[in-house]
Each structure stands twice: as structure tokens, then as C-alpha cells.
Amino acid sequence: MTHASAYAIEVQGRSAGIVVAERGGFTFFVSDWAFRDLDRRVFRDVGQAQRAAHRHYSRLPETRQR
């Protein structure tokens, strides 16, 4: 069995982006511009990227959450 090298990140039914395994961690590539602050950030694992996306979403003004 092989390990996946990319994972989709969703928050509240929105596609925030994907994280891609690279040397040293996982790079976040946004698919929804509301998550642009996370674009190209490197996380040590997928869980850390998912938590960051949820935190980011919870801080968005309501109009950008839709």
C-alpha cells in the first residue's frame, strides 16, 4: 500500500484547498480565495493544516463564510 501525497481540505462543506506532501511537510494550496492567508504555507502534517483551515474559517467575517 502506498501513502497519498495530496489531501483535500474541506471546512463546513467548502473546499479550502489541498495539501501536498513535500520534503519537510505539507504545502497548502488554496482553492477558495477566502483561505488565501494559508496559501503556500507549510505544515508538519495534514492534521495541522486541517486545524489551521478551521481556525481561519472561524475568524472570517460572516459574509466571507458563505
PDB file of N, CA, C and O in Angstrom, chain B, residues numbered from 101:
ATOM      1  N   MET B 101       0.847  -1.176   0.000  1.00  0.00           N
ATOM      2  CA  MET B 101       0.000   0.000   0.000  1.00  0.00           C
ATOM      3  C   MET B 101       0.891   1.236   0.000  1.00  0.00           C
ATOM      4  O   MET B 101       1.909   1.285   0.690  1.00  0.00           O
ATOM      5  N   THR B 102       0.490   2.237  -0.788  1.00  0.00           N
ATOM      6  CA  THR B 102       1.252   3.478  -0.837  1.00  0.00           C
ATOM      7  C   THR B 102       0.531   4.564  -0.054  1.00  0.00           C
ATOM      8  O   THR B 102      -0.678   4.493   0.165  1.00  0.00           O
ATOM      9  N   HIS B 103       1.286   5.564   0.361  1.00  0.00           N
ATOM     10  CA  HIS B 103       0.700   6.693   1.067  1.00  0.00           C
ATOM     11  C   HIS B 103       0.305   7.764   0.058  1.00  0.00           C
ATOM     12  O   HIS B 103       0.999   7.987  -0.934  1.00  0.00           O
ATOM     13  N   ALA B 104      -0.816   8.421   0.323  1.00  0.00           N
ATOM     14  CA  ALA B 104      -1.252   9.505  -0.557  1.00  0.00           C
ATOM     15  C   ALA B 104      -0.292  10.673  -0.398  1.00  0.00           C
ATOM     16  O   ALA B 104       0.279  10.876   0.674  1.00  0.00           O
ATOM     17  N   SER B 105      -0.118  11.432  -1.455  1.00  0.00           N
ATOM     18  CA  SER B 105       0.790  12.568  -1.384  1.00  0.00           C
ATOM     19  C   SER B 105       0.047  13.903  -1.426  1.00  0.00           C
ATOM     20  O   SER B 105       0.663  14.963  -1.318  1.00  0.00           O
ATOM     21  N   ALA B 106      -1.283  13.850  -1.584  1.00  0.00           N
ATOM     22  CA  ALA B 106      -2.084  15.068  -1.572  1.00  0.00           C
ATOM     23  C   ALA B 106      -3.422  14.776  -0.897  1.00  0.00           C
ATOM     24  O   ALA B 106      -3.983  13.691  -1.049  1.00  0.00           O
ATOM     25  N   TYR B 107      -3.919  15.753  -0.155  1.00  0.00           N
ATOM     26  CA  TYR B 107      -5.172  15.601   0.581  1.00  0.00           C
ATOM     27  C   TYR B 107      -6.018  16.843   0.396  1.00  0.00           C
ATOM     28  O   TYR B 107      -5.510  17.964   0.433  1.00  0.00           O
ATOM     29  N   ALA B 108      -7.323  16.641   0.195  1.00  0.00           N
ATOM     30  CA  ALA B 108      -8.256  17.761   0.110  1.00  0.00           C
ATOM     31  C   ALA B 108      -8.611  18.209   1.527  1.00  0.00           C
ATOM     32  O   ALA B 108      -8.786  17.388   2.427  1.00  0.00           O
ATOM     33  N   ILE B 109      -8.712  19.515   1.704  1.00  0.00           N
ATOM     34  CA  ILE B 109      -9.103  20.090   2.986  1.00  0.00           C
ATOM     35  C   ILE B 109     -10.446  20.790   2.784  1.00  0.00           C
ATOM     36  O   ILE B 109     -10.561  21.704   1.968  1.00  0.00           O
ATOM     37  N   GLU B 110     -11.452  20.357   3.527  1.00  0.00           N
ATOM     38  CA  GLU B 110     -12.773  20.971   3.478  1.00  0.00           C
ATOM     39  C   GLU B 110     -13.145  21.504   4.849  1.00  0.00           C
ATOM     40  O   GLU B 110     -12.820  20.911   5.877  1.00  0.00           O
ATOM     41  N   VAL B 111     -13.838  22.644   4.840  1.00  0.00           N
ATOM     42  CA  VAL B 111     -14.307  23.259   6.079  1.00  0.00           C
ATOM     43  C   VAL B 111     -15.755  23.672   5.869  1.00  0.00           C
ATOM     44  O   VAL B 111     -16.056  24.467   4.978  1.00  0.00           O
ATOM     45  N   GLN B 112     -16.642  23.137   6.680  1.00  0.00           N
ATOM     46  CA  GLN B 112     -18.070  23.461   6.590  1.00  0.00           C
ATOM     47  C   GLN B 112     -18.592  23.305   5.156  1.00  0.00           C
ATOM     48  O   GLN B 112     -19.360  24.144   4.684  1.00  0.00           O
ATOM     49  N   GLY B 113     -18.187  22.257   4.475  1.00  0.00           N
ATOM     50  CA  GLY B 113     -18.656  21.986   3.126  1.00  0.00           C
ATOM     51  C   GLY B 113     -17.977  22.799   2.036  1.00  0.00           C
ATOM     52  O   GLY B 113     -18.342  22.692   0.865  1.00  0.00           O
ATOM     53  N   ARG B 114     -16.989  23.613   2.410  1.00  0.00           N
ATOM     54  CA  ARG B 114     -16.254  24.418   1.416  1.00  0.00           C
ATOM     55  C   ARG B 114     -14.901  23.780   1.159  1.00  0.00           C
ATOM     56  O   ARG B 114     -14.228  23.324   2.084  1.00  0.00           O
ATOM     57  N   SER B 115     -14.519  23.754  -0.081  1.00  0.00           N
ATOM     58  CA  SER B 115     -13.207  23.244  -0.442  1.00  0.00           C
ATOM     59  C   SER B 115     -12.181  24.341  -0.181  1.00  0.00           C
ATOM     60  O   SER B 115     -12.058  25.287  -0.959  1.00  0.00           O
ATOM     61  N   ALA B 116     -11.453  24.207   0.910  1.00  0.00           N
ATOM     62  CA  ALA B 116     -10.447  25.219   1.268  1.00  0.00           C
ATOM     63  C   ALA B 116      -9.220  25.098   0.376  1.00  0.00           C
ATOM     64  O   ALA B 116      -8.639  26.107  -0.024  1.00  0.00           O
ATOM     65  N   GLY B 117      -8.826  23.872   0.065  1.00  0.00           N
ATOM     66  CA  GLY B 117      -7.662  23.657  -0.785  1.00  0.00           C
ATOM     67  C   GLY B 117      -7.143  22.246  -0.658  1.00  0.00           C
ATOM     68  O   GLY B 117      -7.834  21.348  -0.178  1.00  0.00           O
ATOM     69  N   ILE B 118      -5.924  22.069  -1.095  1.00  0.00           N
ATOM     70  CA  ILE B 118      -5.262  20.770  -0.960  1.00  0.00           C
ATOM     71  C   ILE B 118      -3.921  20.990  -0.280  1.00  0.00           C
ATOM     72  O   ILE B 118      -3.325  22.063  -0.371  1.00  0.00           O
ATOM     73  N   VAL B 119      -3.462  19.953   0.402  1.00  0.00           N
ATOM     74  CA  VAL B 119      -2.104  19.967   0.936  1.00  0.00           C
ATOM     75  C   VAL B 119      -1.335  18.870   0.218  1.00  0.00           C
ATOM     76  O   VAL B 119      -1.834  17.761   0.030  1.00  0.00           O
ATOM     77  N   VAL B 120      -0.125  19.197  -0.174  1.00  0.00           N
ATOM     78  CA  VAL B 120       0.707  18.288  -0.954  1.00  0.00           C
ATOM     79  C   VAL B 120       1.957  17.961  -0.157  1.00  0.00           C
ATOM     80  O   VAL B 120       2.641  18.853   0.344  1.00  0.00           O
ATOM     81  N   ALA B 121       2.246  16.676  -0.045  1.00  0.00           N
ATOM     82  CA  ALA B 121       3.436  16.235   0.679  1.00  0.00           C
ATOM     83  C   ALA B 121       4.691  16.652  -0.074  1.00  0.00           C
ATOM     84  O   ALA B 121       4.832  16.409  -1.272  1.00  0.00           O
ATOM     85  N   GLU B 122       5.581  17.277   0.650  1.00  0.00           N
ATOM     86  CA  GLU B 122       6.878  17.677   0.120  1.00  0.00           C
ATOM     87  C   GLU B 122       7.900  17.422   1.212  1.00  0.00           C
ATOM     88  O   GLU B 122       7.541  17.149   2.357  1.00  0.00           O
ATOM     89  N   ARG B 123       9.135  17.509   0.868  1.00  0.00           N
ATOM     90  CA  ARG B 123      10.174  17.326   1.867  1.00  0.00           C
ATOM     91  C   ARG B 123       9.972  18.364   2.969  1.00  0.00           C
ATOM     92  O   ARG B 123       9.896  19.561   2.694  1.00  0.00           O
ATOM     93  N   GLY B 124       9.888  17.907   4.193  1.00  0.00           N
ATOM     94  CA  GLY B 124       9.754  18.817   5.313  1.00  0.00           C
ATOM     95  C   GLY B 124       8.336  19.143   5.727  1.00  0.00           C
ATOM     96  O   GLY B 124       8.142  19.906   6.673  1.00  0.00           O
ATOM     97  N   GLY B 125       7.330  18.589   5.050  1.00  0.00           N
ATOM     98  CA  GLY B 125       5.964  18.849   5.471  1.00  0.00           C
ATOM     99  C   GLY B 125       4.965  18.812   4.340  1.00  0.00           C
ATOM    100  O   GLY B 125       5.180  18.156   3.321  1.00  0.00           O
ATOM    101  N   PHE B 126       3.866  19.527   4.531  1.00  0.00           N
ATOM    102  CA  PHE B 126       2.773  19.577   3.573  1.00  0.00           C
ATOM    103  C   PHE B 126       2.495  21.026   3.213  1.00  0.00           C
ATOM    104  O   PHE B 126       2.260  21.853   4.094  1.00  0.00           O
ATOM    105  N   THR B 127       2.521  21.335   1.933  1.00  0.00           N
ATOM    106  CA  THR B 127       2.256  22.690   1.467  1.00  0.00           C
ATOM    107  C   THR B 127       0.780  22.824   1.120  1.00  0.00           C
ATOM    108  O   THR B 127       0.212  21.978   0.430  1.00  0.00           O
ATOM    109  N   PHE B 128       0.166  23.905   1.611  1.00  0.00           N
ATOM    110  CA  PHE B 128      -1.255  24.192   1.411  1.00  0.00           C
ATOM    111  C   PHE B 128      -1.417  25.042   0.152  1.00  0.00           C
ATOM    112  O   PHE B 128      -0.780  26.086   0.016  1.00  0.00           O
ATOM    113  N   PHE B 129      -2.267  24.592  -0.761  1.00  0.00           N
ATOM    114  CA  PHE B 129      -2.612  25.356  -1.956  1.00  0.00           C
ATOM    115  C   PHE B 129      -4.112  25.611  -1.904  1.00  0.00           C
ATOM    116  O   PHE B 129      -4.903  24.669  -1.957  1.00  0.00           O
ATOM    117  N   VAL B 130      -4.510  26.874  -1.802  1.00  0.00           N
ATOM    118  CA  VAL B 130      -5.928  27.185  -1.624  1.00  0.00           C
ATOM    119  C   VAL B 130      -6.710  26.993  -2.921  1.00  0.00           C
ATOM    120  O   VAL B 130      -6.186  27.192  -4.017  1.00  0.00           O
ATOM    121  N   SER B 131      -7.975  26.603  -2.771  1.00  0.00           N
ATOM    122  CA  SER B 131      -8.893  26.539  -3.899  1.00  0.00           C
ATOM    123  C   SER B 131     -10.020  27.551  -3.714  1.00  0.00           C
ATOM    124  O   SER B 131     -10.747  27.854  -4.660  1.00  0.00           O
ATOM    125  N   ASP B 132     -10.166  28.070  -2.506  1.00  0.00           N
ATOM    126  CA  ASP B 132     -11.165  29.089  -2.190  1.00  0.00           C
ATOM    127  C   ASP B 132     -10.396  30.295  -1.659  1.00  0.00           C
ATOM    128  O   ASP B 132      -9.703  30.205  -0.645  1.00  0.00           O
ATOM    129  N   TRP B 133     -10.526  31.409  -2.345  1.00  0.00           N
ATOM    130  CA  TRP B 133      -9.711  32.576  -2.005  1.00  0.00           C
ATOM    131  C   TRP B 133      -9.971  33.104  -0.598  1.00  0.00           C
ATOM    132  O   TRP B 133      -9.161  33.877  -0.086  1.00  0.00           O
ATOM    133  N   ALA B 134     -11.059  32.721   0.036  1.00  0.00           N
ATOM    134  CA  ALA B 134     -11.315  33.109   1.425  1.00  0.00           C
ATOM    135  C   ALA B 134     -10.228  32.552   2.349  1.00  0.00           C
ATOM    136  O   ALA B 134     -10.046  33.051   3.460  1.00  0.00           O
ATOM    137  N   PHE B 135      -9.514  31.530   1.900  1.00  0.00           N
ATOM    138  CA  PHE B 135      -8.458  30.895   2.689  1.00  0.00           C
ATOM    139  C   PHE B 135      -7.070  31.346   2.241  1.00  0.00           C
ATOM    140  O   PHE B 135      -6.075  30.700   2.568  1.00  0.00           O
ATOM    141  N   ARG B 136      -6.997  32.439   1.503  1.00  0.00           N
ATOM    142  CA  ARG B 136      -5.740  32.889   0.881  1.00  0.00           C
ATOM    143  C   ARG B 136      -4.588  33.077   1.859  1.00  0.00           C
ATOM    144  O   ARG B 136      -3.427  32.957   1.468  1.00  0.00           O
ATOM    145  N   ASP B 137      -4.884  33.369   3.114  1.00  0.00           N
ATOM    146  CA  ASP B 137      -3.804  33.544   4.101  1.00  0.00           C
ATOM    147  C   ASP B 137      -3.029  32.246   4.342  1.00  0.00           C
ATOM    148  O   ASP B 137      -1.912  32.273   4.860  1.00  0.00           O
ATOM    149  N   LEU B 138      -3.613  31.134   3.972  1.00  0.00           N
ATOM    150  CA  LEU B 138      -2.955  29.839   4.158  1.00  0.00           C
ATOM    151  C   LEU B 138      -2.181  29.386   2.916  1.00  0.00           C
ATOM    152  O   LEU B 138      -1.442  28.402   2.962  1.00  0.00           O
ATOM    153  N   ASP B 139      -2.357  30.111   1.809  1.00  0.00           N
ATOM    154  CA  ASP B 139      -1.754  29.680   0.548  1.00  0.00           C
ATOM    155  C   ASP B 139      -0.239  29.553   0.650  1.00  0.00           C
ATOM    156  O   ASP B 139       0.460  30.482   1.055  1.00  0.00           O
ATOM    157  N   ARG B 140       0.239  28.384   0.273  1.00  0.00           N
ATOM    158  CA  ARG B 140       1.668  28.035   0.234  1.00  0.00           C
ATOM    159  C   ARG B 140       2.339  27.951   1.611  1.00  0.00           C
ATOM    160  O   ARG B 140       3.564  27.872   1.701  1.00  0.00           O
ATOM    161  N   ARG B 141       1.544  27.968   2.670  1.00  0.00           N
ATOM    162  CA  ARG B 141       2.125  27.728   3.991  1.00  0.00           C
ATOM    163  C   ARG B 141       2.455  26.251   4.121  1.00  0.00           C
ATOM    164  O   ARG B 141       1.768  25.398   3.558  1.00  0.00           O
ATOM    165  N   VAL B 142       3.502  25.959   4.860  1.00  0.00           N
ATOM    166  CA  VAL B 142       3.931  24.574   5.060  1.00  0.00           C
ATOM    167  C   VAL B 142       3.551  24.143   6.474  1.00  0.00           C
ATOM    168  O   VAL B 142       3.809  24.851   7.448  1.00  0.00           O
ATOM    169  N   PHE B 143       2.934  22.968   6.562  1.00  0.00           N
ATOM    170  CA  PHE B 143       2.517  22.392   7.840  1.00  0.00           C
ATOM    171  C   PHE B 143       3.238  21.071   8.039  1.00  0.00           C
ATOM    172  O   PHE B 143       3.598  20.404   7.069  1.00  0.00           O
ATOM    173  N   ARG B 144       3.448  20.694   9.283  1.00  0.00           N
ATOM    174  CA  ARG B 144       4.208  19.463   9.532  1.00  0.00           C
ATOM    175  C   ARG B 144       3.411  18.210   9.207  1.00  0.00           C
ATOM    176  O   ARG B 144       3.990  17.170   8.893  1.00  0.00           O
ATOM    177  N   ASP B 145       2.055  18.304   9.281  1.00  0.00           N
ATOM    178  CA  ASP B 145       1.225  17.160   8.911  1.00  0.00           C
ATOM    179  C   ASP B 145      -0.146  17.643   8.451  1.00  0.00           C
ATOM    180  O   ASP B 145      -0.472  18.823   8.577  1.00  0.00           O
ATOM    181  N   VAL B 146      -0.940  16.729   7.921  1.00  0.00           N
ATOM    182  CA  VAL B 146      -2.251  17.065   7.376  1.00  0.00           C
ATOM    183  C   VAL B 146      -3.178  17.583   8.471  1.00  0.00           C
ATOM    184  O   VAL B 146      -3.938  18.525   8.245  1.00  0.00           O
ATOM    185  N   GLY B 147      -3.123  16.988   9.636  1.00  0.00           N
ATOM    186  CA  GLY B 147      -3.972  17.420  10.744  1.00  0.00           C
ATOM    187  C   GLY B 147      -3.725  18.867  11.129  1.00  0.00           C
ATOM    188  O   GLY B 147      -4.668  19.607  11.411  1.00  0.00           O
ATOM    189  N   GLN B 148      -2.479  19.270  11.142  1.00  0.00           N
ATOM    190  CA  GLN B 148      -2.153  20.661  11.469  1.00  0.00           C
ATOM    191  C   GLN B 148      -2.738  21.600  10.415  1.00  0.00           C
ATOM    192  O   GLN B 148      -3.252  22.663  10.761  1.00  0.00           O
ATOM    193  N   ALA B 149      -2.669  21.230   9.149  1.00  0.00           N
ATOM    194  CA  ALA B 149      -3.237  22.049   8.076  1.00  0.00           C
ATOM    195  C   ALA B 149      -4.758  22.132   8.219  1.00  0.00           C
ATOM    196  O   ALA B 149      -5.339  23.205   8.056  1.00  0.00           O
ATOM    197  N   GLN B 150      -5.394  21.015   8.521  1.00  0.00           N
ATOM    198  CA  GLN B 150      -6.854  20.992   8.708  1.00  0.00           C
ATOM    199  C   GLN B 150      -7.265  21.899   9.866  1.00  0.00           C
ATOM    200  O   GLN B 150      -8.217  22.669   9.742  1.00  0.00           O
ATOM    201  N   ARG B 151      -6.559  21.813  10.980  1.00  0.00           N
ATOM    202  CA  ARG B 151      -6.880  22.666  12.138  1.00  0.00           C
ATOM    203  C   ARG B 151      -6.689  24.143  11.796  1.00  0.00           C
ATOM    204  O   ARG B 151      -7.494  24.981  12.203  1.00  0.00           O
ATOM    205  N   ALA B 152      -5.643  24.464  11.060  1.00  0.00           N
ATOM    206  CA  ALA B 152      -5.395  25.856  10.665  1.00  0.00           C
ATOM    207  C   ALA B 152      -6.525  26.366   9.778  1.00  0.00           C
ATOM    208  O   ALA B 152      -6.950  27.513   9.921  1.00  0.00           O
ATOM    209  N   ALA B 153      -7.014  25.538   8.871  1.00  0.00           N
ATOM    210  CA  ALA B 153      -8.116  25.942   7.994  1.00  0.00           C
ATOM    211  C   ALA B 153      -9.387  26.185   8.804  1.00  0.00           C
ATOM    212  O   ALA B 153     -10.111  27.146   8.546  1.00  0.00           O
ATOM    213  N   HIS B 154      -9.663  25.322   9.781  1.00  0.00           N
ATOM    214  CA  HIS B 154     -10.847  25.517  10.638  1.00  0.00           C
ATOM    215  C   HIS B 154     -10.718  26.797  11.469  1.00  0.00           C
ATOM    216  O   HIS B 154     -11.680  27.555  11.595  1.00  0.00           O
ATOM    217  N   ARG B 155      -9.546  27.035  12.027  1.00  0.00           N
ATOM    218  CA  ARG B 155      -9.337  28.275  12.806  1.00  0.00           C
ATOM    219  C   ARG B 155      -9.512  29.498  11.918  1.00  0.00           C
ATOM    220  O   ARG B 155     -10.163  30.469  12.302  1.00  0.00           O
ATOM    221  N   HIS B 156      -8.930  29.442  10.739  1.00  0.00           N
ATOM    222  CA  HIS B 156      -9.027  30.562   9.808  1.00  0.00           C
ATOM    223  C   HIS B 156     -10.493  30.833   9.457  1.00  0.00           C
ATOM    224  O   HIS B 156     -10.935  31.982   9.464  1.00  0.00           O
ATOM    225  N   TYR B 157     -11.229  29.790   9.156  1.00  0.00           N
ATOM    226  CA  TYR B 157     -12.636  29.935   8.794  1.00  0.00           C
ATOM    227  C   TYR B 157     -13.450  30.547   9.930  1.00  0.00           C
ATOM    228  O   TYR B 157     -14.328  31.378   9.695  1.00  0.00           O
ATOM    229  N   SER B 158     -13.160  30.139  11.143  1.00  0.00           N
ATOM    230  CA  SER B 158     -13.924  30.658  12.284  1.00  0.00           C
ATOM    231  C   SER B 158     -13.684  32.151  12.501  1.00  0.00           C
ATOM    232  O   SER B 158     -14.489  32.809  13.160  1.00  0.00           O
ATOM    233  N   ARG B 159     -12.606  32.692  11.968  1.00  0.00           N
ATOM    234  CA  ARG B 159     -12.294  34.116  12.125  1.00  0.00           C
ATOM    235  C   ARG B 159     -12.775  34.958  10.941  1.00  0.00           C
ATOM    236  O   ARG B 159     -12.671  36.184  10.974  1.00  0.00           O
ATOM    237  N   LEU B 160     -13.299  34.316   9.901  1.00  0.00           N
ATOM    238  CA  LEU B 160     -13.774  35.064   8.735  1.00  0.00           C
ATOM    239  C   LEU B 160     -15.045  35.829   9.071  1.00  0.00           C
ATOM    240  O   LEU B 160     -15.888  35.336   9.821  1.00  0.00           O
ATOM    241  N   PRO B 161     -15.190  37.035   8.519  1.00  0.00           N
ATOM    242  CA  PRO B 161     -16.469  37.731   8.659  1.00  0.00           C
ATOM    243  C   PRO B 161     -17.563  36.882   8.032  1.00  0.00           C
ATOM    244  O   PRO B 161     -17.304  36.138   7.086  1.00  0.00           O
ATOM    245  N   GLU B 162     -18.766  36.983   8.541  1.00  0.00           N
ATOM    246  CA  GLU B 162     -19.871  36.144   8.060  1.00  0.00           C
ATOM    247  C   GLU B 162     -20.074  36.219   6.555  1.00  0.00           C
ATOM    248  O   GLU B 162     -20.402  35.205   5.938  1.00  0.00           O
ATOM    249  N   THR B 163     -19.895  37.361   5.954  1.00  0.00           N
ATOM    250  CA  THR B 163     -20.125  37.485   4.517  1.00  0.00           C
ATOM    251  C   THR B 163     -19.141  36.656   3.710  1.00  0.00           C
ATOM    252  O   THR B 163     -19.476  36.224   2.607  1.00  0.00           O
ATOM    253  N   ARG B 164     -17.942  36.421   4.219  1.00  0.00           N
ATOM    254  CA  ARG B 164     -16.963  35.604   3.503  1.00  0.00           C
ATOM    255  C   ARG B 164     -17.124  34.127   3.812  1.00  0.00           C
ATOM    256  O   ARG B 164     -16.513  33.293   3.143  1.00  0.00           O
ATOM    257  N   GLN B 165     -17.927  33.782   4.805  1.00  0.00           N
ATOM    258  CA  GLN B 165     -18.134  32.384   5.172  1.00  0.00           C
ATOM    259  C   GLN B 165     -19.129  31.692   4.247  1.00  0.00           C
ATOM    260  O   GLN B 165     -19.235  30.466   4.276  1.00  0.00           O
ATOM    261  N   ARG B 166     -19.837  32.420   3.452  1.00  0.00           N
ATOM    262  CA  ARG B 166     -20.873  31.819   2.587  1.00  0.00           C
ATOM    263  C   ARG B 166     -20.323  31.386   1.278  1.00  0.00           C
ATOM    264  O   ARG B 166     -21.059  30.864   0.441  1.00  0.00           O
TER     265      ARG B 166
END
